[in-house]
Amino acid sequence: MLKWILERVEGRGAAQETPIGHVPAKNGLTLDGLKVSDEALTELLRVSPEDWNWIWEIRTVFSKFGERLPGEIRDEHEKLGAAFRPRGRRRAVNTSTFLLK
């Protein structure tokens, strides 16, 4: 994995785009000496929206910070939420939920 990260920094590492950013492509990792099946590798690299349902629940935690929550965190959370929202249902996020005191 570290080799892949360094290769990505240099613009060479094979990757696939997902809602959370780039993850290694199957052929992007050096697995010499490891016994990892194709099925296991597929599962390890899988990014499934069902596994990310917690992103909706964390708003409750963020709301406790009110205006003290850094805007960058709020913005990143909104982008992540938009990435996992079903295609036909994109909508603006109501940021007032973050500003509750």
N, C-alpha and C positions, 0 to 999 in steps of 0.2 A: 504494500500500500504506500509506503513512504517513497518508493521509487516512482510510483505513478504520480504522486503529488508533485515531486520535483520535476517530472516530465511535463506535467500540466503547467507549472510555472514557466517552463521553457517553451511552452506552446506545442509540445509534441505528444503528450499522453492522450491515448484514445479514450473518448468519453461519450456518454449518452446524456442528453438533457432530460431532466425530470422536473416536476413541480418544485423540488427543493434545490435545484441547481444541477450541476454536472456530477455524475457518478461514473466510476470506471466502466468502460465497455468490457465485455467478457475477454476480448483479446488484448485489453489494455493492462492487464495485471500479469506479472511474472509469478507463476505458480510452480516453478521448478522444485521438485522434491516434496510437494504437498499432494496429498491424496484428497482432492476436492472434486466431487462429481459435477457434471454439467448441471444437474438439477439443483444441487446445493448452491452452486455459484449463482444460478438464476435467482434463487430465493434470497441469497445474501445481497444481491444488487437491486432487488425489487423495491420500488417505491409505490405503495398502494394507498390511495386516499383513505381507505377504511382504517389504516394504521395511524392516521393523522387526525382523528376526530377530536383529540385533546386540544387542538388549536382553537376550537370554538369555546371550550370550557375555560381557557386561561383568561378570557376577558374578565371573569369575576375577580381573579387575582389582580389583574391590571387596574380594575376600577377602584381597588382599595388605595392605590397610590394617587389617584386624582390627577391634579395638574403637575404633581411631582414626577410622574412617569415621563422619562425622556421621550421626546418626539420621535427620535430615531427608532426606539423600541416599538412604539405604536405604529410607525410607518412600516417597519419590517413585518410586524404581525399582520397588518392589512394586506401587504403584498403576498405573504404566505397564504392567508385566507383566500385571496383572489385566485391564487394558483390552484387551489383545491376545490373551488366552487365549480359546480357543473357548468359546462360551456354555455348553455342557453340561459343561465341564471346569473350572469355577472351583474353586480349592482354595487353602488357606492356603499361603503361601510359607514355606519352611523358612529362617528368618533365620540359622540357625547357619552357613550357608555364608559369611556375611559376617563371622563372628566368628573365623574361622581365623587363627592367628598364624603 
